[in-house]
Amino acid sequence: IALGVMGSKKARETLEKALNDPDEPVRDSAVVALSNLEFMEKLSKNEKFAKLTGG
């Protein structure tokens, strides 16, 4: 999840690989992190919102 919280686009490849991990908690964490990355990318496109929130 930390990779997604950091908002690193470079983390996406690692997180996508984690979706196939044999351990369910790892897969679930990857889903959450990827969702967060997507959310952060959408927010960053809204420049006014980003400025208001310190982004």
MDAnalysis code that builds the backbone (N, CA, C; Angstrom):
import MDAnalysis as mda
import numpy as np

u = mda.Universe.empty(165, n_residues=55, atom_resindex=np.repeat(np.arange(55), 3), trajectory=True)
u.add_TopologyAttr("name", ["N", "CA", "C"] * 55)
u.add_TopologyAttr("resid", np.arange(1, 56))
u.add_TopologyAttr("resname", ["ILE", "ALA", "LEU", "GLY", "VAL", "MET", "GLY", "SER", "LYS", "LYS", "ALA", "ARG", "GLU", "THR", "LEU", "GLU", "LYS", "ALA", "LEU", "ASN", "ASP", "PRO", "ASP", "GLU", "PRO", "VAL", "ARG", "ASP", "SER", "ALA", "VAL", "VAL", "ALA", "LEU", "SER", "ASN", "LEU", "GLU", "PHE", "MET", "GLU", "LYS", "LEU", "SER", "LYS", "ASN", "GLU", "LYS", "PHE", "ALA", "LYS", "LEU", "THR", "GLY", "GLY"])
u.atoms.positions = np.array([
    [0.835, -1.190, 0.000],
    [0.000, 0.000, 0.000],
    [0.875, 1.247, 0.000],
    [2.024, 1.170, 0.653],
    [2.904, 2.341, 0.734],
    [3.312, 2.840, -0.647],
    [3.503, 1.934, -1.590],
    [3.871, 2.358, -2.945],
    [2.780, 3.219, -3.562],
    [1.541, 2.885, -3.278],
    [0.432, 3.676, -3.796],
    [0.263, 4.991, -3.073],
    [0.534, 4.989, -1.788],
    [0.406, 6.209, -0.997],
    [1.449, 7.234, -1.434],
    [2.623, 6.760, -1.780],
    [3.676, 7.671, -2.227],
    [3.320, 8.290, -3.576],
    [2.445, 7.639, -4.304],
    [2.017, 8.175, -5.587],
    [3.024, 7.990, -6.700],
    [3.933, 7.083, -6.530],
    [4.971, 6.861, -7.528],
    [4.443, 6.094, -8.727],
    [4.563, 6.703, -9.899],
    [4.142, 6.023, -11.121],
    [5.052, 4.835, -11.410],
    [6.287, 4.903, -10.948],
    [7.235, 3.810, -11.159],
    [6.811, 2.557, -10.399],
    [6.015, 2.729, -9.376],
    [5.577, 1.597, -8.565],
    [4.517, 0.763, -9.269],
    [3.880, 1.319, -10.286],
    [2.757, 0.644, -10.943],
    [3.130, -0.762, -11.430],
    [4.277, -0.902, -12.073],
    [4.682, -2.207, -12.606],
    [4.813, -3.238, -11.489],
    [5.444, -2.844, -10.397],
    [5.606, -3.747, -9.256],
    [4.255, -4.122, -8.669],
    [3.379, -3.145, -8.546],
    [2.054, -3.410, -7.981],
    [1.235, -4.315, -8.893],
    [1.358, -4.128, -10.193],
    [0.624, -4.985, -11.124],
    [1.108, -6.426, -11.035],
    [2.402, -6.620, -10.824],
    [2.936, -7.976, -10.625],
    [2.390, -8.575, -9.332],
    [2.229, -7.734, -8.321],
    [1.734, -8.212, -7.027],
    [0.291, -8.699, -7.107],
    [-0.436, -8.294, -8.137],
    [-1.814, -8.771, -8.303],
    [-1.869, -10.278, -8.506],
    [-0.754, -10.872, -8.914],
    [-0.685, -12.318, -9.144],
    [0.033, -13.058, -8.023],
    [0.297, -12.379, -6.928],
    [0.974, -12.999, -5.794],
    [0.101, -14.112, -5.212],
    [0.713, -15.190, -4.745],
    [-0.077, -16.279, -4.162],
    [-0.773, -15.914, -2.847],
    [-0.283, -14.883, -2.166],
    [-0.872, -14.493, -0.886],
    [-1.960, -13.441, -1.086],
    [-3.149, -13.747, -0.589],
    [-4.284, -12.839, -0.749],
    [-4.037, -11.446, -0.159],
    [-3.438, -11.336, 1.031],
    [-3.204, -9.985, 1.572],
    [-2.309, -9.134, 0.660],
    [-1.362, -9.760, -0.006],
    [-0.489, -9.028, -0.930],
    [-1.299, -8.546, -2.127],
    [-2.131, -9.421, -2.669],
    [-2.987, -9.041, -3.807],
    [-3.931, -7.911, -3.412],
    [-4.540, -8.039, -2.243],
    [-5.475, -7.008, -1.776],
    [-4.768, -5.661, -1.592],
    [-3.574, -5.697, -1.040],
    [-2.809, -4.463, -0.850],
    [-2.450, -3.831, -2.188],
    [-2.143, -4.663, -3.168],
    [-1.819, -4.148, -4.502],
    [-3.027, -3.460, -5.120],
    [-4.202, -4.031, -4.928],
    [-5.430, -3.421, -5.452],
    [-5.638, -2.043, -4.827],
    [-5.466, -1.964, -3.517],
    [-5.639, -0.689, -2.815],
    [-4.614, 0.331, -3.314],
    [-3.371, -0.093, -3.432],
    [-2.314, 0.823, -3.857],
    [-2.530, 1.306, -5.288],
    [-2.934, 0.406, -6.181],
    [-3.200, 0.806, -7.567],
    [-4.384, 1.764, -7.636],
    [-5.379, 1.512, -6.821],
    [-6.528, 2.418, -6.773],
    [-6.094, 3.799, -6.305],
    [-5.209, 3.831, -5.318],
    [-4.713, 5.108, -4.816],
    [-3.904, 5.841, -5.888],
    [-3.082, 5.112, -6.633],
    [-2.321, 5.738, -7.713],
    [-3.252, 6.372, -8.740],
    [-4.289, 5.639, -9.099],
    [-5.248, 6.157, -10.073],
    [-5.922, 7.421, -9.536],
    [-6.305, 7.377, -8.268],
    [-6.942, 8.530, -7.629],
    [-6.004, 9.740, -7.636],
    [-4.739, 9.513, -7.268],
    [-3.764, 10.598, -7.220],
    [-3.523, 11.183, -8.609],
    [-3.500, 10.333, -9.619],
    [-3.305, 10.812, -10.988],
    [-4.469, 11.696, -11.420],
    [-5.678, 11.307, -11.055],
    [-6.848, 12.111, -11.410],
    [-6.822, 13.455, -10.685],
    [-6.418, 13.442, -9.426],
    [-6.346, 14.689, -8.664],
    [-5.288, 15.623, -9.234],
    [-4.178, 15.059, -9.644],
    [-3.092, 15.906, -10.139],
    [-3.468, 16.590, -11.444],
    [-4.446, 16.064, -12.144],
    [-4.905, 16.684, -13.383],
    [-5.761, 17.914, -13.095],
    [-6.274, 17.994, -11.888],
    [-7.078, 19.141, -11.490],
    [-6.164, 20.119, -10.761],
    [-5.534, 21.009, -11.507],
    [-4.510, 21.899, -10.960],
    [-5.029, 22.771, -9.818],
    [-6.217, 23.304, -9.956],
    [-6.766, 24.167, -8.905],
    [-6.935, 23.387, -7.607],
    [-7.478, 22.171, -7.695],
    [-7.657, 21.351, -6.504],
    [-6.304, 21.016, -5.892],
    [-5.334, 20.697, -6.738],
    [-4.009, 20.348, -6.236],
    [-3.392, 21.511, -5.462],
    [-3.554, 22.727, -5.966],
    [-3.001, 23.888, -5.266],
    [-3.691, 24.103, -3.923],
    [-4.986, 23.881, -3.880],
    [-5.731, 24.075, -2.637],
    [-5.360, 23.053, -1.576],
    [-4.948, 21.871, -2.013],
    [-4.640, 20.800, -1.072],
    [-3.144, 20.607, -0.874],
    [-2.360, 21.507, -1.432],
    [-0.915, 21.420, -1.242],
    [-0.238, 20.447, -2.178],
    [-0.951, 19.978, -3.196],
    [-0.366, 19.012, -4.133],
    [0.420, 19.640, -5.227],
])
